[in-house]
Amino acid sequence: MKMNFKAFALVLALGIIAGRAAAQEILTNFRTSTEQAPAQRSVGEARFLPFFDDFSQSTLYPDATKWTDNNVLVNDGFPICPTNRNAATFDVLDANGRVYDYAISNAFVAEYLTSARIRLDSIMEPEPRAITPADSVYLSFYYQPQGNGNAPEAQDSLVLQFGITTERQEFLYLNYQNYSIAEIFEQMQVDTLFPGDTIWAFDGCLPGLYVINTDTLTHIAQGQIAIPCDSVFTTVADTTWYHIWSVPGQTLATFLAENGGQYFKQVMIPIRDLKFFKDNFYFRFYNYASIVNASLPSNRSNEDNWNIDFVYLNINRSAYDIDYPMLTFSGQHPSFFNRYQSIPYRQYRVNPNSSIRENLSLDIANLDGVEHEANYYYSVQQIGGGQHYTRTLEPVTIQPYRTDGYLQCPEYGESPACPYVGELFALNMWYDSVSYQISHYLYDSTANPPLIDSMVYRMGMYNYYAYDDGIPELGYGVSNAGGKFAVRFDIADYDTIQGVQLLFNHTLNDANDKYFDIVVWKDENGKPGEEIYRLQNQHTQWQEQPYRFTYYKFNKTITTANTFYVGIEQSSNSLINIGLDTSIDNMGYNFVNTNGSWQPSSKHGSLMIRPVIGPSYYLGTEENGPSTGSVTFALYPNPASDILHLEGNFENGQLSIYDLTGRQVFQGEYQQEINVGNLNNGMYFIHIITAEGHVISQKFIIEK
């Protein structure tokens, strides 16, 4: 309760302060987000319209300049066929992948995605003016239940609310000043203080504050007395939320049947109520979720996934405003490898031709309502090495996505949807590992303004095999003690196995913290055969960051060749809940044994088991899977004519500029000012490779 200290005296009794100083395969679900959104927030700086986020530039967490909380995950694994690259996924796990401790089997509010404060009262361009309902304001977004994760039940739902925020002052604490007894005697013009005497605040303090003395004090007394001097308040914001829209949970199959086969559904929300046309407008999404009942504690993991994409709020829209002038990459970035997402560099060198696929696979969409003539190329740049090449394709006509879907591959030859791999990766016998920056570009320079998109990522070959992309959409295990499951790996030459990386999912109260054995088997007619190694009595371990594997080092080196299997034998009937990447299906290499004989797995996906190969047990840098932090930079002016300014601290980073054809026009160390006066008018890409190896890019225009 707030108190007015000008009207009410504060009575404190203070004395002297002296010297003060049934056997089956089972799937569950996994994800990570951050802690719950706070009930109160500071108002912060407001954003003017338009508000837009397609999440394509975010890494793991939502853009903090657009959203006030980090409860949801931004990723490309959970959504299936998103509008463009990445979506925001709702689930029931916190920042470290732990199930919220308040999760129950009945529907509960799990996660929020709350916008920054929006000025819905006015716009500033081309001239400042007020916004009214006559400006036809719409909020639109796309959503998808389940995706590659778990389907929300009918009792669950996805909800949209609008909010109006008001500010108020809230008392935090009293600020005290210490005064010596001599100073107090001088101020009060007395030489003795008795118990019960009032000592009023002085020396510029807030009037009306005082303390009650509890001791007899004379001029010979030593020490200090703390007297309240001022009250400290903070500004907090209370938001009134209004229900606008919601949809009950359903499976993806039912959703597709009801949505004409479209994987995402667009929702158009008009804003007409005058109470929302304020300078303190917010909107937020949240999900009701539920976990399985307590009879299966080790199954109580992630549940009820929803994906949100392409959130757009602006004036001068209508219910038919469903086309956007964008050419875009969608889905996940393509792997250059035939079968794996990552392979050891030594094994690649033995047989590079069989390791690399012939064509890449890309999802490309034209979100506009008319066709576009699109140009495409990709480049491969070895980091710290000499290999660099660019593959440029002939322009191709891309029809609108809403009528024709993604760009299709031709019956013969290549297209931007399936370009050939231009070269094998370089062979260097002196290297233990290599890493490459892969950059894909798509553009129509004849459009006004030009339409352009890029997809930049790193791909490395270190010392482990990986079928998965680093994102576990579900969890896997078997339901009987002694049950086993394994993954097949084929190597090109004799090598050693030093250990294995495993990724486990949290369950409520970590009920899957059980013991197990890690086992390596030889091949026997396409199935696990003779056991060649067993690491006994291991237990489930998690990392306190999302998407981080735990390394289990073998106590001796295992030598193998050709084909081997790595897997787990459970010690209990509880589900062990190891990660399963369902966005990449390698079911044909997964095997299960629950009754004494090995059988192919019946569950689609890639088990997150990564054997570490080579003469040492060092672990390579993680390449696949999202980064745990967003690395961004700003540039201005854009368009530029002579000097381009960069904002960002990338000391010891490398900087490159490319034109629309992929030709490199500048390369050097990172600098915050670049002279671009010698460049011709047009669109350019600027790339920065940070000292930590992050790859970030922006586009800019030269206009003179």
Secondary structure, DSSP 4 states (H G I P E B T S, - for coil): ----TTTSPBP-EE--B-S-----EEEEE-----PPPPS-B-----EESPEEE-STT--BS--TTTBS---SEEESSS-SS-SSS-EEEE-SB-TTSPBPTT--SS-EEEEEEEBPPEE-SEE-SSS-EE--GGG-EEEEEEEEESTTSPPPPTT-EEEEEEEEEEEEEEEEEEEEEEEEHHHHHHHHT-SEE-TT-EEE--TTPPTTBEEEE-S-EETT--SEEEEEEEEEEEEEEEEEEEEEEEEE---HHHHHHHTTT-SSEEEEEEE--GGG-SSSEEEEEEEEE----TTSGGG------EEEEEEEEESS--TT----S-EEEESPPPPSBSS-SB--HHHHHH-HHHHB-SB---EEEE-SSS-EEEEEEEEEEETTSS-EEEEEEEEEEE-BHHHH-SPPPPSSS--TTSPBP-SPPP--TT-S-EEEEEEEEEEETTSSSPEEEEEEEEEEE-SB-BSS-S---EEEEESSTT-EEEEEEE-SS-EEEEEEEE-B---GGGTT--EEEEEEEEEETTEEEEEEEEEEEEE----SSTT-PEEEEEEEEEEE-SEEEEEEEESSSS---EEEETTS--GGGEEEESSSS-EE--S-SEE-EEEEESSS---PPP-SS--SS----EEESSSBSSEEEEES--TT-EEEEEETTS-EEEEEE--SEEE-TTSPSEEEEEEEE-TT--EEEEEEEE--
